[in-house]
Amino acid sequence: MSGTVDSWPALSFLEGLRPAPDENVELALLASYSADLGSIGATLLALAGKDTDAGRGSPSDFADAVERLRGKVRIIIQRGRLAKMRKTPRIAAVLDQFVREVDFDEATHSWHPKVALVRTRGADGEIGWRLWIGSRNLTECVNRDIGLLLVSGGKGGAPIPGTDDLARALADRAALKGLRSTSLAAIIAKVAWRPPAGVRVERILWSSGLGGQPIPVPPVGTDEVVVVSPFVDKKFLARQAPQTTKPTRRVLLTTMREIERIGPSLAVFDDLLALDAPDYPIGDPAPEPQSAASAPDSGAPNDEEEEVGRGLHAKLLFMRSGQKRRLWLGSANATMRAWTGRNAEATAELLVTEPVEKGLRALLGSARLVEAPGIEHSPDAAALEEEALERARAQVAARWAAQLSIDDAGARLTHRSSLHPGGPHSDELDIVLEVGALHGELMVWPAQQVVVELGPVAPAERSEFVRLRVSRGGKGLSWLQRAPAEPPFGEDRDRAAFVRFLGARGFLMWLAGLLADDGREGEGDWTNDEPQQRAGTVTNPALDSSLPTLEEMLAAWARDPDKFLEIERRVSQYLPAVLEQAKQEEPQTAEMLERFDDLWCKLRSGLGVAKIKEQRR
């Protein structure tokens, strides 16, 4: 948001995460209610500075992002809200290490914040911070969302109350090795944050999901109250009526679905406005056809600036008293559950100027004016069935206590819970629960059965993500969920996945890009599983001018010996496996790789790499 234009600008969420060219991300903690694997991959590419103008990335860029950010990034979501994509890339299996789920029972409360806290380090060693708070989930759905981006440093910055509470909560949930929540909170409490023009941040409100948070209410003398939210309830809206005889203008912007549900009581608003309901991930994607692997994903943005969707997903509360304008924005819907602290939410309380208020007026002006209904709308049978499936999803997610194990016989889930010893099934006995490996077939999980065999899983496709589905009478709901592996998957799984995914040419292009360090973009799209599509038109890797040369190797050493040693580590880890795969599938390529390996070994010897590494141990 900005105070320089009448309408708030439409900016890419990923742009707020992307470090400057001379910066590297050292830590990133993100919170979201829901997510999908495509958006998580795009987030990692942005944090690594490897995404394209279209928000995409090549296979080598994706591999580099995972290597750079392993152990530095956590994405924390509500359990049961990892969406099943129409087409799940096989390499997405490695994304499990970046995701942690909060096991809130959605019957009572939800993990609902939308936050990103990022620490960067510049080439000069200077530490920078970015804090984004808003309404956007980590999904490919494009709606009318809003966010506030704060950055450290520069003139006009100041510490903001509440940022330490937010940082502490994120660190506790992230469970990253070496990250202490108390230390992070102490650091964040001292950061001088610089807000956008026309905005003063009074405080960051963090609710933990345990309740006890006061609700903002209009003070005496309030001239206007504006509520913007895709979900509302009567009690919260009633609290926004000032206790005064002075006339106060009241405006509500929500969706027709909510207006019809709430009914006649909305007649108290001077302006009752409606926009389309927000888009959400498809609840039960149809099985993908065989040709889907090479089809482009039409749901992804095509431009650097994300298209502004028509669906309302922004959450705002605005109060004006004379020249004083107070604005709350963040993740909290206009409901008692959100504002009393029953949900975990993150909200920024702001004082804004008139130009910033004009952005709100532009949003209101895009909506249509409607009349309050004469009666409350009753849900039909289809809506009731959707509610039943959502309730079943929430129950399965809350009762989930499955652990994943893999041996020569295949993968299996073992459910261990003293509260729900018969499995994580829903209360309604006629709702069927199915489960499967990330890229495996779904199979029915019978009640009272605590072990489920998932079948064989290739080493390169092993993942803590499992597929789940609840269904009844032909209607279903699908999603992904983590089942912690025992023993945990390590870097060996990632290497197996990348070797299978990149192939010989992809690996060498990745290496060439690392050596050149010139910002070159790799070829292809990481979401595409088809090797022939990624390979382009080059049939002889030895003739590809983008592959590593001796000059590039020597230049990389001269430019930054420490970075060269990091590249050498990746070569020593990946090249043997790439060479073994090429011997089985592409003998001509294997011969070229052997020549490259010989050249690389001579270069290592001539530069004394082994001796340097030994001295640094």
Beta strands, then each sheet from edge to edge (+ up, - down):
strand 1: 23-32
strand 2: 35-36
strand 3: 73-78
strand 4: 82-83
strand 5: 99-102
strand 6: 115-122
strand 7: 127-134
strand 8: 147-152
strand 9: 193-194
strand 10: 199-208
strand 11: 224-228
strand 12: 249-255
strand 13: 271-275
strand 14: 316-321
strand 15: 324-330
strand 16: 344-352
strand 17: 368-369
strand 18: 402-407
strand 19: 410-415
strand 20: 432-437
strand 21: 443-444
strand 22: 451-455
strand 23: 465-472
strand 24: 475-482
sheet 1: 5+ 3+ 1+ 6- 7+ 8- 9+
sheet 2: 2+ 4+ 24- 23+ 20- 21+
sheet 3: 10+ 16- 15+ 14- 11+ 12+ 13+ 17-
sheet 4: 18+ 19- 22+
end
